[in-house]
Amino acid sequence: MDMRENSECISHPNALSVSESEKDGLSESQNNTAGHKVDGNSPNNARETLFMIAITLTQLVQMIPLGAGINSGLSIGESLGATNVQSVWIVASYPLTQGAFVLIGGRLGAVYGHKNIFSIGCIWWVVWALCGGFANNLVSMCFMRGLCGIGGGLMIPNIVALLGITFPPGRKRNLGFALFGAMAPVGAAGGSLVSAVIVQLTEWKYLFFMLGLLGLVVYGTAIISVPPDKPVDPNGSVDWVGAYLGVGGLILFNFVWNQAPLVGWTSPYEITLLVLSIIHFGAFSYWEMKMAKEPILPFNIWKAPSFGFLMLTIFFSFMSLGIYFWYMNVYMITILGDSLIKVGVQYLPLTIVGCANAFFAAWLVPRVPAQVIISMGCLAMIAINILLATIPEHLTYWAMAFPAMFLSAFTIDLIVTSAQIIASNTVSIKHQGVAGSLVGTLLSYGMSTGLGFAGTVEVNTFDDGKDLLRGYHCAAYLAVGLAVASLIMAMVFIRIPKDTREGWSRASSESMSESAGPDEISKAASIIAALASEGAIHPMDTVITRMQSPMYSSVYKHLNGTLNRTLFSGLYQGFGPTFVAGTLSSAAFFTVYEASKMAFDNAQSAGYVLGVPRPLIHVASSAVAELLACAIQNPAEVLKQNAQVFQQPLNAQRGPSPTMEMLRQFRKSPSGLWAGYTALVASQLPSMCLTFCLYEMFKENLLERWKTENDDIRQQLEATVLGAGAAGGCASWFFVPIHVVKTRMRLAIGEQTGSTRSSLKGVPGLPSRIGAFAIARDVLRKEGVAGLFRGSALTCVTAVVGGGLYIGCYEGAKIYLCNYQPS
């Protein structure tokens, strides 16, 4: 049963009050309209322009080592006697320390001056970039790049803080962050090309000498042109205990995952260090919340609604992006045999389109809500990783790699540029460095950590190096999952309005996020309910699918009529697609449902459709939403039902999971994933309308019989659960024949693609045609009317349990979310 109905919240979380420290920062910012505490007069236009150019070039240069490592890491590693898997450390070492030390870079700048820490970071970076040219083995190379990354970690948050403090919210700040964001793809892609030319035509050590000299010139100019500043928190202190726990935990956790592909998880020190990193994280959280007087990561910034999910979305998305860049690169080098220079040239679309997209993102921020911008970037992330996960062994660059490179520009710029602007506008002037630290940490650290996770997947799927492409594909599927998780969080949990401010205001010291309204709470509650109900009823659904399949009598029953135990084995096969699609379809349903209701309301306000009853508007809105939800849900249902009946051949070695096998088979015929869509819609729409009417009637009668007061939440929920369960059970029986036809259509498609070959091949009862009417006639001819109602009793029981659990969890979660108050 699919019962999705909206109701009003009982109450809403109150707006968070402004902390004393934020008020201090506000008063400071209001006393200085430019925001930046410079010595003397505020910067004039020429000085501002020079400052912006210097900051932009600094970001460009410090991103070059990342692109250089991605493209030339394999070649440098080979020169140092390292394998391809070991060479991942050449790539990961720079963003690892860069991301880890970004965490404390912002706090150091707040206490000692952002320009001072920025200058120290520049000098440190230049010294260790030059030293990298003298490395003579893999360990020393990674050590030098790691130390160089510390310099980048000190620069990034202070660059962001200087931009955020110098320019108040408005066009200039957006332009500054657009230029800053544009340099990320330019630096990465430019570093890829420049390093390729140097490493291929000369010795690799000259790459590091070039980086050191380039940094000396650019950073020296930046240090001179950046106006002197005063610390925003001169009387504060640095929490060195928290710095150790935070940075130590980040480095240990990353090291464990990037080392695992080399030594395996059976190595004792891997588990030991993993546990130690978790202990560090736990101690860091406790220390920062309870013990630290001046925490490096003030936890009050997490109280703003959506801010935490914004940070988590960034982290997951850049884990996915790091995987894409590395495995697209090794694919072009190891599988296609492209030269380093050719690979560098193939990254140019990222540079060209990326520049334009950075300004596009800055233009969108005051016009479009944050979740829309970030969702666009996440959709592009999903697309590029799907292209990588399905790319064949020998294919021209223009067919799939070029579209992926083109779309990759929409990921880093839309997400980073918008996230930097949003994070900067969300916090007070005092916490500009902290905001820059968080985004920078999640960007660099996410890319580095993602490589460790992907490497573990790769070495466990590439058949000891015999099938490299399969390992790359599996790593890319991991990236797809991370990108999907980011998209779900962006669509459902991030609610930050468009920012149209010009200059500092009282809102500058408070979160720009608004409390979640009824629509957002309704969506979140629907997802909680969908996951809870799907997890509970999936085993029963598996048994129903097997009972309604054409091989029920031949596979799942003995000759004497007793049930075969295979009917009850692997009851959670196919749960993965249901888990993902259930979340997405629920979110999509409520988004369209609320939009449709709003459209009808606007039409009535304008004098149209005045005679249409309110319940009919709700039914029409839900019907429109259900069409989209079914389109999202149907592919997952096809995969799920084919996985539920999938059986490995006898005496076969353990192979991939049934779900992964279904994905592999349907790659040959992706259109088959929408088999049974018309039957799904034909059952869902009338079933939902009938269930809705019965549910309201049953619930009203129960409440009337119990004489329940409106504020008795417990009895309200009891009536909801009982009414929804009874309504679902009654309505489901009428649509069992449609479910039988729908199941057979999907399994027939699976047989045609070969995905269910192990259990369906040779089974009588599979029609040659897979149209709905053809299948219905075939069932009536061979099994009679009873065949169309097979599994009806268990279907009704499942609908009772699923309907009651879904609506009960939905209403309960909504009440909890509406009344929950952050402490």
QUIRA-V195302 format. One line per field, one symbol per residue. ss: DSSP state (@ for helix, = for strand, . for the rest). phi: phi as a letter, one per 20 degrees, with the letter a starting at -180 (. if undefined). psi: psi as a letter, one per 30 degrees, with the letter a starting at -180 (. if undefined). A space follows every 50 residues. Layout:
ss=???
phi=???
psi=???
This chain:
ss=...................@@@@@@@@@@@@......=......@@@@@@ @@@@@@@@@@@@@@@@@@@@@@@@@@@@@........@@@@@@@@@@@@@ @@@@@@@@@@@@.@@@@@@@@@@@@@@@@@@@@@...@@@@@@@@@@@@@ @@@@@@@@@@@@@@@@....@@@@@@@@@@@@@@@@@@@@@@@@@@@@@@ @...@@@@@@@@@@@@@@@@@@@@@...=..........@@@@@@@@@@@ @@@@@@@@@@@@@....@@@@@@@@@@@@@@@@@@@@@@@@.......@@ @@@...@@@@@@@@@@@@@@@@@@@@@@@@@@@@@....@@@@@@@.@@@ @@@@@@@@@@@@@@@....@@@@@@@@@@@@@@@@@@@@@.......... @@@@@@@@@@@@@@@@@@@@@@@@@@..@@@@@@@@@@@@@@@@@@@@@@ @@@@@@@@@........@@@@@@@@@@@@@@@@@@@@@@@@@...=.... .....@@@@...=....@@@@@@@@@@@@@@@@@@@@@@@@@@@@@@@.. .@@@@.=.....=.@@@@......@@@@@@@@@@@@@@@@@@@@@@@@@@ @@@@@........@@@@@@@@@@@@@@@@@@@@@@@@@@@@@@@...... .......@@@@@@@@@...@@@@@..@@@@@@@@@@@@@@@@@@@@@@@@ @@@@@@......@@@@@@@@@@@@@@@@@@@@@@.@@@@@@@@@@@@@@@ @@@...@@@@...........@@@@@@@@@@@@.@@@@...@@@@@@@@@ @@@@@@@@@@@@@@@@@@@....
phi=.cdccebfffbcfffffefffffffffffffcffneeeenfffeffffff fffffffffgffeggfffffedgffffffeneeffffgffffffffffff eggegffgffedoffffffffffgfffffffgfdfcbfffffffffffff fffffgffffffffefdfgqffffffffffffffffffffffffffffff ecefffffffffffffffffffffefffcdgfcfeeceefffffffffff ffffggffegfednfffgffffffffffffffffffffeddfecffcgff ffffgnfffffffffffeffffffffffffffeeeemfffffffffefgf ffffgfffffffffgfdcggfffffffffffffffffffdfffcbfgffc ffgffffffeefffeffffffffffedfffdffffffffffffffffffg fffffffffecellnecffffffffffffffffffffffffedeccffdd fcnfbfffedfffeffegfffffffffgffffffffeggfffffgffeff dgfeddcffenfeffffdelfdfnfggfgfffffffffgfffffffffff fffffendlfeefggfffffffffffffffffffgfffffffffdfcfgg meffdffgffffffffffbffffdfnffffffefffffffffffffffff fffffelfffeefffgffffffffffffffffffdggfffffffffffff ffenfdffddfnefoeffddfffffffffffecmfgffdfmfffffffff ffffffffffffffffffdfdff
psi=kjjjkklllellklkklkleeeeeeeeeeffjffekilkbllkleeeeee eeeeeeeeeeeffefeeeeeegeeeeeefgglleeefeeeefeefeeeee feefeeeeeeefkeeeeeeeeeeeeeefeefffgkgleeeeeeeeeeefe eeefeeffeeeeeeeeklkaeeeeeefeeeeefeeeeeeeeeeeeeeeee fakfffeeeeeeeeeeeeeeeeeefkkklkkfifgalkjeeeeeeeeeee eeeeeeeffefeflffkefeeeeeeeeeeeeeeeeeeeeeekeikfikff fffkkfeeeeeeeeeeefeeeeeeeefeefeeeeefglleeeeeeffeee eeeeeeeeeeeeeeeffklefeeeeeeeeeeeeeeeeefgklejkkefee eeeeeeffffdeeeeeeeeeeeeefellefgeeeeeeeeeeedeeeeeee eeeeeeeefgfghhgfieeeeeeeeeeeeeeeeeeeeeeeeefkiklkjg ljlkleffflkfklkkaeeeeeeeeeeeeeeeeeeefeeeeeeeeeeflf geefegklfgflkkfffglhfgkgfeeeeeeeeeeeeeefeeeeeeeeee eeeeegglhfgkleeeeeeeeeeeeeeeeeeeeeeeeeeeeeefgkkklk gklkalleeeeeeeefffiffffgkgeeeeefeeeeeeeeeeeeeeeeee eeeeefhklfgjeeeeeeeeeeeeeeeeeeeeefgeeeeeeeeeeeeeee eefgfhefffkgkkfjlfkgleeeeeeeeeeefaefefgkgeeeeeeeee eeeeeeeeeeeeeeeeeefkkk.
